[in-house]
Amino acid sequence: MELVLAHALPPPEMAASLGQALAGRHPELIDWFKSRQAEHSTWSIASHGCTAIEGLRIQSLGFEPQGAMRLGAALAPLLAGIEDGDEPIWLATLCSTQIRQEGATLIAQDFLDITDEQRAALTEAAAPYFEAAGDGIRIQALANGQWRVWGPWPADSHILTPNALLGRDLGDWWPTQSHWRDWRKRVNELQMIWHEHPVNEQRQAQGLLPVNTIWLHGGAPGFKPVTHRQQAWLDDLEAAGIKQDWASWLDRWQALVPRLCQTPQDQVVRLVGQDRIVLLQPSRPSWWQRVTGQQPKQDWSQWWNNPN
């Protein structure tokens, strides 16, 4: 059984400082890291259309993209709970757009503190734009800030999941093709009615980011998830990792360290971040280590700090 730790690898700009903090709190964890052979790989968000965490989860549930479809397209039917049918499933998710000197970036609702009441109020204000407008677009509000959308778009449209856009220039991924014109118009209308909405005025008064746009993603048909019996996901770090609350993230390791340090020698552990994966396997001693009885020690900081 392989253990998978979601959000175990912080972003590169935080890796060194968090690694030092982790070593100070849990030296036994660092010793365990050193006893493992590490295989480091990067995850191409652009190629897969999703983060490494999302992609591995989708793969573990048995989805296989067909043709030019990207793996991230399956997140929409998975979140919507649609398990059958041939039509492509599209979801729009509440987000915040931030304009900065270097460009615009999108922050998905997973990284925002949005209450159910705020979601309901924004959805109610947007309701008139759910109506048919002769453009072939239909919108249905679901739960948790997700809207199902029907529209005349090609199923193999290459659009990233909302979480995959974190820290990326929105201008590089905003759909500009002619068949997206009507959808862009819908989004612009929603942005205008939400701009001075009481929900966002309240959020900004509290120092929170406004919920001022939506992001459309998907394109895969429904599929029935299957349980991957060879993987066990440990989600202790997920809530803190999503919010990038690094103090809580460090605290969450407290429960994980004993479990990792007590794993059998042949246990395989996979650490996953937004765009990289580290596979930790039992170290293979060299011939002289076998002769002398010394245990191999790996330089864990090389893979922890190195994003490439």
C-alpha positions as CSV (number, residue, x, y, z in Angstrom):
1,M,0.0,0.0,0.0
2,E,1.4,3.4,-1.1
3,L,0.8,6.4,1.2
4,V,0.1,9.7,-0.5
5,L,0.5,13.0,1.4
6,A,-1.3,15.8,-0.3
7,H,0.1,19.3,0.1
8,A,3.2,17.9,1.7
9,L,5.5,19.9,-0.6
10,P,5.3,23.7,-0.2
11,P,5.8,26.2,-3.0
12,P,9.5,26.8,-3.9
13,E,9.6,30.3,-2.3
14,M,8.6,28.8,1.1
15,A,10.4,25.4,0.9
16,A,13.7,26.4,2.6
17,S,12.2,28.3,5.5
18,L,9.5,25.7,6.2
19,G,12.1,22.9,5.8
20,Q,14.2,24.5,8.5
21,A,11.2,24.9,10.8
22,L,10.2,21.3,10.2
23,A,13.7,20.1,11.0
24,G,13.7,22.1,14.2
25,R,10.4,20.6,15.4
26,H,10.7,17.0,14.1
27,P,14.4,15.9,13.7
28,E,13.1,12.3,13.7
29,L,11.2,13.1,10.5
30,I,14.4,14.4,8.9
31,D,16.2,11.3,9.9
32,W,13.4,9.3,8.2
33,F,13.7,11.5,5.1
34,K,17.5,10.8,5.0
35,S,16.8,7.0,5.2
36,R,14.8,7.1,1.9
37,Q,15.8,7.2,-1.7
38,A,14.0,10.1,-3.3
39,E,12.7,10.2,-6.9
40,H,11.7,13.8,-7.8
41,S,9.5,14.7,-10.7
42,T,7.9,17.9,-11.9
43,W,4.2,18.0,-12.9
44,S,3.3,20.0,-16.0
45,I,0.2,21.9,-15.1
46,A,-0.1,23.2,-18.6
47,S,0.0,19.7,-20.1
48,H,-2.4,18.1,-17.6
49,G,-4.7,21.1,-17.0
50,C,-4.6,20.7,-13.3
51,T,-2.4,20.6,-10.2
52,A,-0.4,17.5,-9.3
53,I,-2.7,16.9,-6.3
54,E,-5.8,17.1,-8.4
55,G,-4.3,15.0,-11.2
56,L,-3.2,12.1,-8.9
57,R,-6.6,12.0,-7.2
58,I,-8.3,11.9,-10.6
59,Q,-6.0,9.1,-11.8
60,S,-6.5,7.2,-8.5
61,L,-10.3,7.3,-9.2
62,G,-9.8,5.5,-12.5
63,F,-10.3,8.3,-15.0
64,E,-8.3,8.1,-18.3
65,P,-8.5,11.1,-20.7
66,Q,-9.3,10.2,-24.3
67,G,-7.7,11.8,-27.4
68,A,-6.7,15.4,-26.8
69,M,-8.6,15.7,-23.6
70,R,-6.6,16.7,-20.6
71,L,-6.7,15.1,-17.2
72,G,-8.0,18.2,-15.4
73,A,-11.2,18.1,-17.5
74,A,-12.4,15.3,-15.2
75,L,-12.5,17.5,-12.1
76,A,-15.8,19.1,-13.2
77,P,-17.9,15.8,-13.4
78,L,-16.1,14.7,-10.2
79,L,-17.1,17.8,-8.2
80,A,-20.6,17.7,-9.7
81,G,-21.1,14.1,-8.8
82,I,-22.1,13.1,-12.4
83,E,-21.1,9.5,-13.1
84,D,-22.7,8.7,-16.5
85,G,-23.7,10.2,-19.8
86,D,-21.7,11.3,-22.8
87,E,-22.2,15.0,-22.8
88,P,-19.2,17.1,-21.6
89,I,-19.6,18.5,-18.0
90,W,-18.6,22.2,-17.4
91,L,-18.5,23.9,-14.0
92,A,-18.0,27.6,-13.1
93,T,-16.4,28.3,-9.8
94,L,-16.5,31.4,-7.7
95,C,-13.1,33.2,-7.7
96,S,-11.3,36.4,-7.1
97,T,-9.4,38.3,-9.7
98,Q,-6.5,40.4,-8.6
99,I,-4.9,43.0,-10.8
100,R,-1.2,43.5,-10.2
101,Q,1.6,45.3,-11.9
102,E,2.9,42.1,-13.5
103,G,-0.7,41.2,-14.7
104,A,-3.9,39.7,-13.4
105,T,-4.1,36.5,-11.4
106,L,-7.0,34.3,-10.3
107,I,-7.5,33.0,-6.8
108,A,-10.0,30.1,-6.6
109,Q,-12.6,29.8,-3.8
110,D,-10.6,27.1,-2.1
111,F,-8.1,29.8,-1.2
112,L,-10.8,32.2,0.0
113,D,-12.9,32.3,3.2
114,I,-16.4,32.4,1.7
115,T,-19.4,31.6,3.9
116,D,-22.5,29.8,2.6
117,E,-24.5,33.0,3.2
118,Q,-22.1,35.0,0.9
119,R,-22.3,32.3,-1.8
120,A,-26.1,32.4,-1.6
121,A,-26.3,36.2,-1.9
122,L,-23.9,36.4,-4.8
123,T,-25.8,33.6,-6.6
124,E,-29.1,35.4,-6.0
125,A,-27.7,38.6,-7.5
126,A,-26.5,36.6,-10.5
127,A,-29.8,34.8,-11.1
128,P,-31.0,37.1,-13.9
129,Y,-27.9,36.1,-15.9
130,F,-28.9,32.4,-15.6
131,E,-31.8,33.0,-18.0
132,A,-31.5,32.0,-21.6
133,A,-30.1,34.8,-23.7
134,G,-30.2,33.3,-27.2
135,D,-26.5,32.4,-27.0
136,G,-26.8,28.7,-26.2
137,I,-25.6,29.1,-22.7
138,R,-27.5,27.7,-19.7
139,I,-26.4,28.0,-16.0
140,Q,-27.6,26.0,-13.0
141,A,-26.5,26.8,-9.5
142,L,-25.2,23.8,-7.5
143,A,-23.8,23.6,-4.0
144,N,-20.6,25.1,-2.6
145,G,-20.1,27.9,-5.1
146,Q,-20.2,25.7,-8.1
147,W,-22.4,26.3,-11.1
148,R,-23.1,23.8,-13.9
149,V,-22.9,25.4,-17.3
150,W,-24.0,24.2,-20.7
151,G,-22.6,25.9,-23.8
152,P,-21.5,25.5,-27.4
153,W,-17.8,24.8,-26.8
154,P,-15.5,22.0,-28.0
155,A,-15.0,19.3,-25.5
156,D,-11.2,19.4,-26.0
157,S,-10.9,23.0,-24.9
158,H,-7.7,23.4,-23.0
159,I,-8.6,25.2,-19.8
160,L,-6.9,24.9,-16.4
161,T,-8.7,24.1,-13.2
162,P,-9.2,27.1,-10.9
163,N,-6.6,25.9,-8.4
164,A,-4.0,25.4,-11.2
165,L,-4.2,29.1,-12.0
166,L,-2.8,30.2,-8.6
167,G,0.2,32.5,-9.2
168,R,-0.2,32.4,-13.0
169,D,-0.9,35.3,-15.3
170,L,-4.6,35.0,-16.1
171,G,-4.0,36.7,-19.5
172,D,-2.1,33.6,-20.7
173,W,-5.1,31.3,-20.0
174,W,-8.2,33.4,-20.6
175,P,-10.1,31.8,-23.5
176,T,-9.9,34.3,-26.4
177,Q,-11.3,32.2,-29.3
178,S,-14.4,33.4,-31.1
179,H,-16.6,30.5,-29.7
180,W,-16.0,31.9,-26.2
181,R,-17.2,35.4,-27.0
182,D,-20.7,34.9,-25.5
183,W,-19.3,33.3,-22.3
184,R,-16.8,36.2,-21.9
185,K,-19.8,38.6,-22.1
186,R,-21.6,36.7,-19.4
187,V,-18.6,36.8,-17.1
188,N,-18.1,40.6,-17.7
189,E,-21.8,41.2,-16.8
190,L,-21.4,39.2,-13.5
191,Q,-18.2,41.1,-12.6
192,M,-20.1,44.4,-13.0
193,I,-23.0,43.4,-10.7
194,W,-20.7,41.9,-8.1
195,H,-18.2,44.8,-8.1
196,E,-20.1,46.9,-5.5
197,H,-22.2,44.0,-4.0
198,P,-22.7,44.3,-0.3
199,V,-21.0,40.9,0.1
200,N,-17.8,42.3,-1.4
201,E,-18.0,45.6,0.5
202,Q,-18.3,43.6,3.7
203,R,-15.4,41.3,2.7
204,Q,-13.1,44.2,1.8
205,A,-14.0,46.0,5.1
206,Q,-12.8,42.7,6.8
207,G,-9.6,42.7,4.8
208,L,-10.7,39.8,2.7
209,L,-10.4,39.5,-1.1
210,P,-13.6,40.2,-3.0
211,V,-15.4,37.4,-4.8
212,N,-15.7,39.1,-8.2
213,T,-15.6,36.6,-11.0
214,I,-16.1,32.9,-12.0
215,W,-13.9,30.5,-13.8
216,L,-15.2,27.8,-16.2
217,H,-13.5,24.5,-16.4
218,G,-14.3,20.9,-17.4
219,G,-15.1,19.2,-20.7
220,A,-15.1,15.5,-19.7
221,P,-18.2,13.3,-19.5
222,G,-19.4,11.8,-16.3
223,F,-17.4,8.9,-14.9
224,K,-17.9,6.5,-12.0
225,P,-15.0,6.8,-9.5
226,V,-13.3,3.6,-8.4
227,T,-11.3,3.0,-5.3
228,H,-7.6,2.6,-5.8
229,R,-6.8,-0.2,-3.4
230,Q,-3.0,0.4,-3.7
231,Q,-3.1,4.0,-2.4
232,A,-4.0,5.5,0.9
233,W,-4.4,9.3,0.9
234,L,-3.4,11.2,4.0
235,D,-5.2,14.6,4.0
236,D,-3.9,16.0,7.3
237,L,-2.1,18.9,5.6
238,E,-4.8,19.7,3.0
239,A,-6.8,22.4,4.7
240,A,-3.8,24.4,5.8
241,G,-2.0,23.8,2.5
242,I,-4.9,25.1,0.4
243,K,-5.2,28.3,2.5
244,Q,-1.4,28.5,2.6
245,D,-1.6,28.8,6.4
246,W,1.9,27.7,7.0
247,A,1.8,28.0,10.8
248,S,-1.1,25.5,10.9
249,W,0.6,23.4,8.2
250,L,3.6,22.9,10.5
251,D,1.3,22.0,13.4
252,R,-0.5,19.4,11.2
253,W,2.8,17.4,10.8
254,Q,2.6,16.5,14.5
255,A,0.1,13.7,13.8
256,L,1.9,12.6,10.6
257,V,5.4,12.2,11.9
258,P,4.8,9.1,14.1
259,R,2.9,7.4,11.3
260,L,5.7,8.0,8.8
261,C,8.5,7.0,11.1
262,Q,6.7,3.8,12.0
263,T,6.1,2.7,8.4
264,P,7.6,-0.6,7.3
265,Q,11.0,-0.4,5.6
266,D,9.4,-1.4,2.3
267,Q,6.6,1.2,2.5
268,V,6.5,3.6,-0.4
269,V,5.4,7.2,0.4
270,R,4.5,9.9,-2.2
271,L,4.7,13.6,-1.2
272,V,2.7,15.8,-3.5
273,G,2.7,19.6,-4.0
274,Q,1.0,21.9,-6.6
275,D,3.4,21.1,-9.4
276,R,5.8,18.4,-8.2
277,I,5.9,14.9,-6.7
278,V,8.6,13.2,-4.6
279,L,8.5,9.4,-4.3
280,L,10.2,8.1,-1.2
281,Q,11.4,4.5,-1.4
282,P,13.7,2.4,0.8
283,S,17.3,3.4,0.3
284,R,19.6,0.9,-1.5
285,P,22.9,0.6,0.3
286,S,26.1,0.5,-1.7
287,W,28.4,-2.6,-1.5
288,W,30.7,-1.0,1.0
289,Q,27.7,0.1,3.2
290,R,26.5,-3.5,3.1
291,V,30.0,-4.7,4.2
292,T,30.4,-2.1,7.0
293,G,26.8,-2.3,8.1
294,Q,26.3,1.5,7.6
295,Q,22.9,2.9,6.7
296,P,22.7,5.1,3.6
297,K,21.9,8.7,4.3
298,Q,20.3,10.8,1.6
299,D,20.5,14.6,1.3
300,W,16.9,15.4,1.8
301,S,17.3,19.2,1.3
302,Q,18.2,18.6,-2.4
303,W,14.7,17.4,-3.3
304,W,12.9,19.4,-0.6
305,N,14.3,22.8,-1.8
306,N,14.8,22.1,-5.5
307,P,11.6,22.7,-7.6
308,N,13.2,21.3,-10.7
